[in-house]
Amino acid sequence: MEHPNIVALAERVVAAARASKRLTGTSEHRIPLERYLDPDRCRREQEILFRRYPLILGHASELPAPGACLTREVCGLPVLLTRDASGAGHAFLNSCRHRGTRLVADERCERKGLVCPYHGWSYGLDGRLLHVPCPEAFPSMDSGRSGLVELPLAERHGLLWVVPTPGAVLDLDAHLGAIGGELDSLGLAGYTLFRRASARRRANWKLVAENFLEAYHVRAAHRDSIYPFFLDAVFANEPVGLHIRSAIARRAALDAEDGTLLDRVTITYFLFPNAVIVFSREYVNLMQFFPEAADALTWHHAFLLPGLPASPDERAHFERGFALMEDRVFASEDLAMAEEVQAGLAARAQADLVLGGLEEGPAWFEQTVDRLLEQGG
């Protein structure tokens, strides 16, 4: 947490807290309702934002050793991640080259190889086609060209990044820019998965993204869960290319200069298009949300620790932490509120949404999405 960009942002927020000042913008922004309701726009978002940009599909600890497999679905596209015998990671379309059957259905598993459950075609964890039952029935088949369809994969900053388009270029340095160095300083590669949750919710994916880009809602939406730990709407956002770094003041920001940076602020990164990483004192929350339709999304939350619990009491402590964040803060408050917003938008009581000076983060995000869709990516 010693990267100068992070320290400067934290100090700015702490200074505002101690001056009893909110870092409020001066502009209002209007977002047309159809941004959240139009099926055609959602399809364009899926085709451009979720097919051409690097997406975080998991933490590296979810592929811990050779034989590990991990599955994801990206806007209807089944993806399989593996670690082969040499320790190299791979990403493939989770589809047999014979009749298209999904090869692996489990979210996480260990395999020595990949065998299609339909006709028994088998593949190595590196994607090579190894065996075809009754090969004489396929006289024109070239086994060297019939392996699994590979997707670009990069393992960096402790994260698994995939561009879900075969043959695409994955240039993570260009995508992250200055954020890459900051992620290095945060030490995510040293964390490990403790618990993971997934869910399908009835809301537009951008409503969830916007939720993590402002703290204006914390007092009302999280009154009895996490608001007691934070000051009311004392936070700051800083756009960095396509991404946004944020800090929100904890009540301890008013105390004397002791403790760590994370005792005084909570640091959040929104990594375009759909990932949020929240750095707290004891754990990290890694979230992604994928659009299924204009009014439906898939939610993933990985609860990461710097090391697995060493005792039953420590495990129970982090189980309570996971339950607080996933079951209460996220599922019962943030995601539930996104569904309430979606239901209200469907009434079309107004032509657009008005974002105030404490909601510049959502406005920047919407402007970025608009610009990239207009440019075609």
C-alpha positions as CSV (number, residue, x, y, z in Angstrom):
1,M,0.0,0.0,0.0
2,E,3.0,2.3,-0.4
3,H,2.6,3.2,-4.1
4,P,2.6,7.0,-4.2
5,N,-0.6,7.2,-6.2
6,I,-2.4,5.3,-3.5
7,V,-0.9,7.2,-0.7
8,A,-1.7,10.5,-2.3
9,L,-5.3,9.5,-2.8
10,A,-5.6,8.3,0.8
11,E,-4.1,11.4,2.2
12,R,-6.5,13.6,0.2
13,V,-9.5,11.7,1.6
14,V,-8.1,11.7,5.1
15,A,-7.5,15.5,4.9
16,A,-11.1,16.0,3.7
17,A,-12.4,13.9,6.6
18,R,-10.5,15.9,9.2
19,A,-11.7,19.1,7.6
20,S,-15.3,17.8,7.7
21,K,-15.4,18.3,4.0
22,R,-16.9,16.2,1.2
23,L,-15.1,16.1,-2.1
24,T,-18.1,17.0,-4.2
25,G,-18.1,17.6,-7.9
26,T,-19.8,20.7,-9.4
27,S,-21.6,19.1,-12.4
28,E,-24.8,17.1,-12.8
29,H,-25.0,14.4,-15.5
30,R,-28.1,12.9,-17.1
31,I,-28.1,9.3,-18.2
32,P,-30.9,8.1,-20.6
33,L,-33.0,5.3,-19.1
34,E,-32.6,3.3,-22.3
35,R,-28.9,2.7,-21.3
36,Y,-30.3,0.1,-18.9
37,L,-33.4,-1.1,-20.7
38,D,-32.6,-1.5,-24.4
39,P,-31.8,-5.2,-25.4
40,D,-30.0,-4.0,-28.6
41,R,-27.6,-1.8,-26.6
42,C,-27.0,-4.7,-24.2
43,R,-26.0,-6.9,-27.1
44,R,-23.6,-4.3,-28.3
45,E,-22.0,-4.1,-24.9
46,Q,-21.6,-7.8,-24.8
47,E,-20.1,-7.9,-28.3
48,I,-17.7,-5.0,-27.8
49,L,-16.9,-4.7,-24.1
50,F,-17.0,-8.4,-23.2
51,R,-15.4,-9.8,-26.3
52,R,-12.5,-7.3,-27.0
53,Y,-11.2,-6.3,-23.6
54,P,-9.2,-8.3,-21.0
55,L,-11.6,-9.7,-18.4
56,I,-10.6,-11.0,-15.0
57,L,-12.0,-14.6,-14.7
58,G,-10.5,-15.5,-11.4
59,H,-7.6,-15.4,-9.0
60,A,-4.5,-17.3,-9.7
61,S,-5.0,-19.4,-6.5
62,E,-8.0,-20.9,-8.2
63,L,-5.6,-22.7,-10.6
64,P,-3.2,-23.7,-7.8
65,A,-1.3,-26.7,-9.4
66,P,-1.1,-28.9,-12.6
67,G,-4.5,-30.6,-13.2
68,A,-6.6,-27.7,-11.9
69,C,-9.6,-26.6,-14.0
70,L,-11.9,-23.6,-13.7
71,T,-15.0,-22.8,-15.7
72,R,-16.7,-19.5,-16.4
73,E,-19.5,-18.3,-18.6
74,V,-18.9,-15.0,-20.2
75,C,-22.2,-13.6,-21.7
76,G,-23.3,-17.0,-22.8
77,L,-19.8,-18.1,-23.9
78,P,-18.5,-21.2,-22.0
79,V,-14.8,-20.8,-21.0
80,L,-12.5,-23.4,-19.5
81,L,-9.2,-22.5,-17.7
82,T,-6.6,-25.2,-17.0
83,R,-3.1,-25.6,-15.6
84,D,-1.2,-28.2,-17.6
85,A,1.6,-30.6,-16.4
86,S,4.3,-28.0,-17.0
87,G,2.4,-25.5,-14.8
88,A,1.4,-23.3,-17.7
89,G,-2.1,-21.8,-17.7
90,H,-4.5,-22.0,-20.6
91,A,-7.9,-20.7,-21.5
92,F,-10.2,-22.5,-24.1
93,L,-13.7,-22.4,-25.3
94,N,-15.3,-25.1,-23.2
95,S,-16.5,-27.0,-26.2
96,C,-15.6,-30.4,-27.7
97,R,-14.4,-30.1,-31.3
98,H,-16.7,-33.0,-32.4
99,R,-20.3,-32.0,-31.5
100,G,-19.7,-29.0,-29.3
101,T,-20.5,-30.6,-26.0
102,R,-19.3,-28.7,-22.9
103,L,-16.3,-30.6,-21.6
104,V,-16.3,-29.6,-18.0
105,A,-19.5,-28.7,-16.0
106,D,-18.0,-28.2,-12.5
107,E,-16.9,-24.7,-11.6
108,R,-13.6,-26.0,-10.1
109,C,-12.1,-29.5,-10.4
110,E,-8.9,-31.4,-10.9
111,R,-8.4,-33.5,-14.0
112,K,-5.6,-35.5,-15.6
113,G,-7.2,-34.9,-19.0
114,L,-10.4,-33.7,-20.6
115,V,-12.9,-36.3,-21.8
116,C,-16.0,-35.4,-23.6
117,P,-19.0,-37.0,-21.9
118,Y,-20.9,-37.4,-25.2
119,H,-18.6,-39.5,-27.4
120,G,-15.4,-39.8,-25.4
121,W,-13.1,-37.5,-27.4
122,S,-10.2,-36.7,-25.1
123,Y,-7.8,-33.7,-24.8
124,G,-4.8,-32.8,-22.8
125,L,-4.9,-29.9,-20.4
126,D,-2.9,-28.0,-23.0
127,G,-5.8,-28.4,-25.4
128,R,-4.2,-31.0,-27.7
129,L,-6.5,-33.7,-29.1
130,L,-5.3,-37.0,-27.7
131,H,-7.8,-39.7,-28.6
132,V,-10.8,-40.2,-30.9
133,P,-12.8,-43.4,-30.5
134,C,-13.2,-45.1,-33.9
135,P,-10.9,-42.8,-35.7
136,E,-11.6,-44.6,-39.0
137,A,-15.0,-42.8,-39.0
138,F,-13.2,-39.5,-39.5
139,P,-10.9,-40.1,-42.5
140,S,-10.3,-36.4,-43.2
141,M,-9.6,-35.3,-39.6
142,D,-6.3,-33.6,-38.9
143,S,-5.7,-34.2,-35.2
144,G,-3.1,-31.5,-35.1
145,R,-5.7,-28.9,-36.0
146,S,-8.6,-30.4,-33.9
147,G,-7.5,-29.4,-30.5
148,L,-9.5,-27.1,-28.3
149,V,-10.0,-23.5,-29.4
150,E,-7.6,-21.4,-27.3
151,L,-8.3,-17.9,-25.9
152,P,-5.6,-15.4,-25.0
153,L,-4.7,-15.8,-21.3
154,A,-2.4,-13.7,-19.1
155,E,-1.5,-14.4,-15.4
156,R,-0.5,-11.2,-13.7
157,H,-1.0,-9.3,-10.4
158,G,-2.3,-12.6,-9.1
159,L,-5.3,-12.5,-11.5
160,L,-6.3,-14.6,-14.5
161,W,-7.1,-12.3,-17.5
162,V,-8.8,-13.6,-20.7
163,V,-9.9,-12.0,-23.9
164,P,-12.8,-14.2,-24.9
165,T,-12.2,-14.1,-28.6
166,P,-10.0,-16.6,-30.4
167,G,-6.9,-15.0,-32.0
168,A,-7.3,-11.7,-30.2
169,V,-4.4,-9.8,-28.8
170,L,-4.1,-9.5,-25.0
171,D,-2.0,-6.4,-24.3
172,L,-2.4,-6.1,-20.5
173,D,0.2,-3.3,-20.3
174,A,-1.8,-1.1,-22.7
175,H,-5.1,-2.0,-21.0
176,L,-4.0,-1.2,-17.5
177,G,-1.6,1.6,-18.0
178,A,-0.4,3.1,-14.7
179,I,-2.9,0.9,-12.8
180,G,-0.6,-2.1,-13.4
181,G,2.2,-0.8,-11.2
182,E,-0.3,0.0,-8.5
183,L,-1.7,-3.6,-8.6
184,D,1.8,-4.9,-8.2
185,S,2.3,-2.9,-5.1
186,L,-0.9,-4.3,-3.5
187,G,0.5,-7.8,-3.5
188,L,-2.6,-9.6,-4.8
189,A,-0.4,-12.5,-6.0
190,G,0.3,-13.4,-2.4
191,Y,-3.4,-13.8,-1.6
192,T,-5.4,-17.0,-1.8
193,L,-9.1,-17.8,-2.3
194,F,-11.0,-18.5,0.9
195,R,-14.6,-18.5,-0.4
196,R,-16.4,-17.8,-3.6
197,A,-20.1,-17.0,-4.4
198,S,-22.0,-16.7,-7.7
199,A,-25.5,-15.6,-8.4
200,R,-27.9,-14.5,-11.1
201,R,-29.7,-11.2,-10.4
202,R,-32.4,-9.2,-12.2
203,A,-30.6,-6.0,-13.0
204,N,-28.5,-4.3,-15.6
205,W,-24.8,-5.0,-15.1
206,K,-24.0,-1.3,-15.2
207,L,-26.1,-0.6,-12.1
208,V,-23.7,-2.8,-10.1
209,A,-20.7,-1.1,-11.6
210,E,-22.0,2.3,-10.7
211,N,-22.8,1.2,-7.2
212,F,-19.0,0.7,-6.5
213,L,-18.1,4.0,-8.0
214,E,-19.8,6.2,-5.4
215,A,-20.2,6.2,-1.6
216,Y,-23.2,8.5,-1.6
217,H,-25.4,5.5,-1.0
218,V,-23.5,4.0,2.0
219,R,-25.4,5.8,4.8
220,A,-28.8,4.8,3.5
221,A,-28.3,1.4,1.9
222,H,-25.7,0.1,4.4
223,R,-27.0,1.8,7.5
224,D,-26.8,-1.2,9.8
225,S,-24.0,-3.2,8.2
226,I,-20.9,-1.3,7.2
227,Y,-21.9,2.4,7.5
228,P,-20.9,2.4,11.2
229,F,-17.3,2.0,10.1
230,F,-17.3,4.8,7.5
231,L,-17.9,8.6,7.4
232,D,-20.8,9.8,5.4
233,A,-19.9,10.3,1.7
234,V,-16.3,11.3,2.3
235,F,-14.6,9.7,-0.7
236,A,-12.7,10.4,-3.9
237,N,-12.5,8.9,-7.4
238,E,-9.7,9.3,-9.8
239,P,-10.0,8.1,-13.4
240,V,-6.9,6.4,-14.8
241,G,-7.5,5.6,-18.5
242,L,-10.5,3.3,-18.6
243,H,-10.2,2.5,-14.9
244,I,-11.0,4.3,-11.7
245,R,-9.2,4.2,-8.3
246,S,-11.2,5.2,-5.3
247,A,-10.8,5.7,-1.5
248,I,-13.5,6.1,1.1
249,A,-12.8,7.5,4.6
250,R,-13.2,5.2,7.6
251,R,-14.2,6.7,10.9
252,A,-10.6,6.0,12.1
253,A,-9.5,8.7,9.6
254,L,-10.4,11.1,12.4
255,D,-8.0,9.5,14.8
256,A,-4.3,10.3,15.5
257,E,-1.7,9.3,13.0
258,D,-1.3,5.7,13.9
259,G,-2.2,2.3,12.3
260,T,-1.9,1.5,8.6
261,L,-3.3,3.3,5.6
262,L,-6.2,0.7,5.5
263,D,-7.1,1.6,9.0
264,R,-8.1,5.1,7.8
265,V,-9.4,4.4,4.3
266,T,-10.7,1.6,2.1
267,I,-9.2,1.4,-1.3
268,T,-11.2,0.3,-4.4
269,Y,-10.2,-0.3,-8.0
270,F,-12.7,-0.5,-10.8
271,L,-11.0,-2.3,-13.6
272,F,-12.9,-1.7,-16.9
273,P,-15.2,-3.1,-18.0
274,N,-16.6,-5.2,-15.1
275,A,-14.3,-5.9,-12.2
276,V,-14.0,-4.4,-8.7
277,I,-11.3,-5.0,-6.2
278,V,-11.9,-3.7,-2.6
279,F,-8.8,-3.7,-0.3
280,S,-9.7,-3.8,3.4
281,R,-7.6,-4.4,6.4
282,E,-7.9,-8.2,6.6
283,Y,-9.1,-9.3,3.2
284,V,-9.8,-8.4,-0.4
285,N,-13.1,-8.6,-2.2
286,L,-12.8,-9.4,-5.9
287,M,-16.0,-9.0,-7.9
288,Q,-17.1,-9.4,-11.5
289,F,-20.5,-9.0,-13.1
290,F,-21.4,-10.1,-16.6
291,P,-24.5,-9.1,-18.6
292,E,-26.9,-11.9,-19.5
293,A,-29.6,-9.5,-20.8
294,A,-30.5,-5.9,-20.4
295,D,-32.2,-6.7,-17.1
296,A,-30.1,-9.7,-15.9
297,L,-26.5,-10.3,-14.8
298,T,-24.3,-13.0,-13.4
299,W,-22.4,-12.0,-10.2
300,H,-19.1,-13.5,-9.0
301,H,-17.4,-12.7,-5.7
302,A,-14.1,-14.1,-4.5
303,F,-13.1,-13.5,-0.9
304,L,-9.3,-13.5,-0.7
305,L,-7.0,-13.7,2.3
306,P,-3.2,-13.2,2.6
307,G,-3.1,-16.7,4.0
308,L,-5.5,-19.5,4.9
309,P,-6.7,-19.5,8.5
310,A,-4.4,-21.2,10.9
311,S,-7.0,-22.2,13.5
312,P,-10.7,-23.0,13.9
313,D,-11.2,-19.6,15.6
314,E,-9.5,-17.8,12.8
315,R,-11.6,-19.7,10.2
316,A,-14.8,-18.8,12.0
317,H,-13.7,-15.2,12.1
318,F,-13.3,-15.1,8.3
319,E,-16.5,-17.1,7.7
320,R,-18.3,-14.3,9.6
321,G,-16.5,-11.7,7.4
322,F,-17.5,-13.5,4.2
323,A,-21.1,-13.7,5.4
324,L,-21.2,-10.0,6.3
325,M,-19.9,-9.0,2.9
326,E,-21.5,-11.5,0.6
327,D,-24.8,-12.3,2.2
328,R,-25.6,-9.0,3.7
329,V,-23.7,-6.1,2.2
330,F,-23.6,-7.4,-1.4
331,A,-26.5,-9.8,-1.8
332,S,-29.1,-8.2,0.5
333,E,-28.1,-4.5,0.0
334,D,-26.1,-3.7,-3.1
335,L,-27.5,-6.3,-5.5
336,A,-30.9,-6.1,-4.0
337,M,-30.9,-2.3,-4.5
338,A,-29.8,-2.7,-8.1
339,E,-32.8,-4.9,-8.7
340,E,-35.0,-2.3,-7.1
341,V,-33.6,0.4,-9.4
342,Q,-34.1,-1.9,-12.4
343,A,-37.7,-2.4,-11.5
344,G,-38.2,1.3,-11.0
345,L,-36.5,2.1,-14.4
346,A,-38.9,-0.2,-16.1
347,A,-41.8,2.1,-15.1
348,R,-40.2,4.8,-17.3
349,A,-41.4,7.5,-14.9
350,Q,-38.7,9.8,-16.3
351,A,-36.6,10.1,-19.5
352,D,-33.3,9.9,-17.7
353,L,-31.4,9.6,-14.4
354,V,-29.8,12.6,-12.8
355,L,-26.3,12.1,-11.2
356,G,-25.1,14.7,-8.8
357,G,-21.7,15.9,-7.7
358,L,-21.2,12.9,-5.5
359,E,-21.8,10.6,-8.4
360,E,-19.1,11.6,-10.8
361,G,-17.7,8.0,-10.8
362,P,-20.8,6.5,-12.4
363,A,-21.0,9.4,-14.9
364,W,-17.3,8.8,-16.0
365,F,-18.1,5.1,-16.4
366,E,-21.2,5.8,-18.5
367,Q,-19.3,8.3,-20.7
368,T,-16.6,5.7,-21.2
369,V,-19.1,3.0,-22.2
370,D,-20.8,5.4,-24.6
371,R,-17.5,6.5,-26.2
372,L,-16.3,2.9,-26.8
373,L,-19.6,1.8,-28.3
374,E,-19.7,4.8,-30.6
375,Q,-16.1,3.9,-31.7
376,G,-17.0,0.3,-32.1
377,G,-14.5,-0.7,-29.4
